């Protein structure tokens, strides 16, 4: 299991990280709400533990933005705000469970693993047979090849679609311009290699709202990375 821990209390953060790592869980940590969403989009964890009182961006706002971006990862809220109203607000924002501080570590692990088991059979960010993994709210529908963002098909020209499909296959990894050219202009020997730059320019503008960036690497090619 890959767990994203978003918690700014240093003692709590260290305790939870060490506890889960001893239990065989891979833990990614973040202590700032403003950076949490980009890390969530880039890492695609199996579950998220989210504190509400965060610097930079409140935990509820992080959750709200994540759900709006199409990130369906199971979330347990951990917070000292223990009133019924706070719990209802958190659940209505998109949390799957709510555990007020202080809590028992064994109970937290049991709830976490139960959520991940239930999500394993659902259509969520880890992926399913009908679609590829979600990255920055985008995924490729395997049957049609269409790219969706936040559940809605993106309006792309055929060559823009081909380029985005290729890059979403390896987000965060550079792809050579020559290889991308072969995928975007298959068999078109009369087209110059530089034509891929025009397609990349157009695609860059069309994905700007997703939280992803199309980066040009001089002498190497292109890659997708999470903004922030």
N, C-alpha and C positions, 0 to 999 in steps of 0.2 A: 504494500500500500504506500502511495505517495501522499503525504499530508502537507498542506500549507497552513502554517501557524501564524496568525496575524494578531500579535499581542505586544503591547509596548512596555508592560511591567517586566523589568529585566529579570527579577527573581522568578516570577511565574513563567516567563518565556524559557528560561534555562531549565527549570524543573520539568516542564512539559516536554521539552525537546529531549532531555536525557531519558525521561521515563518511556517515551514512545520509541526512541532509538533502541533502548534495551529490549523492547518487545518486537523488534524487527521491522519497525516502520521507518521509512525514509521521510525526514522532516525538512521542509523548506521554511525558513523563518523570515518574518518581516515585522518591523515595529512602527511602521508609518503608514497611515491610511492613503496618503497621496501616491505612494509607490506600490501599494498592495495590489491594485487592479492590474497594473502592467505585469507584475510577477505572476498573478493568477492566470492571465491570458497566455503568457509565455510558457508556463510550466505545466498547465492542464493537470492539476492534482486530482486524486481520487476523492478527496474530501478537504474541507476547510474548517478550521477552528477560528472563530472571529470574535475578537473583543470589540465592544462598542465604543469605549472611550479611547480614541486614538488621536495622535497629533496629525496635522495635515489634512485629514478628511475623516469625518465621523464614520464609525463602522456601519451604521445603517445606510449611509450614502454610498459607501463602497459596495455593499450588498445590492443596493438598488441599481447602481450603474452596471454591476456584473450581470444581473438578471436582464437588464435592458440590452446588454451586448450579446445575449444568447448563451451565457455561461450557466449551465444547469448543474454544476457540481454540488453535491450535498453539503450543507452548511450547518454547523452547530454554533450557536452564539454562546459565548462565555462572558458574563458580565456581573458586576456588582449591583446593577440595576435590577432589582428583583420583584418589582410590582407587577400585578396582573396586566396593567396597561402597557408596560414596557414589553412584556412577553408577547402580547397580542400584536403590538406594533412590529416587533421583530419578525414574527411568523407571517404577518401580512405583507411584509416587505420581501419575503422570499426565503426566510430561514426554514430549515427542516426540523430543527430541534433547538431547545433552549435550556441551558444549565446555569443557574445562578451560582456565583462564588459565595462561600467556599464550596467545593464539590469533592467527591471521592474519585480518585484516578481510575479505579477499576470500573466504576459506573460510567465514567466518561469514555473509556475504551470500549465498553460493551455497547454503548449507544452509537459510537462512531462506527464500529464494525457492522452493526445492524443496518445503519444507513447505507453503508457501502455495499453490503450484500443486496439490499433492496434495489439500489440504483444499478447494480450490475446487470439486471435484466431489462432496464429501461433505456429509453432513447436519450442519453445524456452525454456530457462532454467527453467521456472516455471512448465513445464511438459505438457503433452497432453495425450489423451486416449491411444495412441499407445506405449508410453514409460513412464518410471518412471522419477522422477526429476533428473536433472543433478547435480552431485556433483564432484568437482575437474575434470570436463570435462568428467566424466563417467556417463553412464546411463544404465539401464537394459531394453532391449526390451521386452515388456510384452508378446507378442505372442510367440516368440522363446526362451526367457530366456537368449539370448546372451547379453554380456556386451560390450558396445561400448565406445571408448575413442576418443574424437575429431572427431566423425563421422565414425570411423573405428572400425570393430570388433576386440576385443582383443583375442589373441591366448592363450587359457588357457586349461589345462587338466580338465576333468569333475569335479574332487573334488575341484580343485582351483576355478572353476566357481561357484560351489555350495557355497563355503565359501565367495567369493566376493559378490554374490547375497545377502546372509544373512546380511553381514556387511553393504552393501549399503542401506539396508532397514532402518538402524538406524545409519547413520554416526555420529560420535561424541559421541555415547553412547556405553557403555560396554555391550558385550554379553557374557554370561557364556560359558566356554569351553564345559561343558556338553551339552548345548543346540546346540552349533555349531557342536559338534560331531554327534548329532542325525540327523542334516540336511545334513552333509557331508558324513556320513557313515550310512544311514538308514537301520535298520534291520541287521546290520553286528555285531552280538554279539561276534564273535570271535576276532574282532579287538580291540586292547587296546586303552584307552582314549588318551594316549600320541601320537597316530598317527596323531591327529589334529595338533600337533606342527610341524610335517614335512610338512604338507600341507600349514600351515601358513608361514613357512620359504620360501617355493618355491613361494608362492603368493607375499610375501613381495618384492622379487626381481623383479617380473614381473610388479608391479605397481609403482616402484620407479620413473619412468619417468613422472608419471601423476601429481605429486604434492601432492599425498596422502601418508600417512604413516600408516602401520599396526603396532599397538602398543600392546605389551603384558603387561597385568596388572596382576601381581602376585596374585594368589588367587582369581581373578575375571574372567579373560578371555581375550578377545581381543576387540579392537575398531579401527575404522578408524578416522584419524584426518588429517587436512590440514597441510602440511609441512610449516615451517616458524616460 
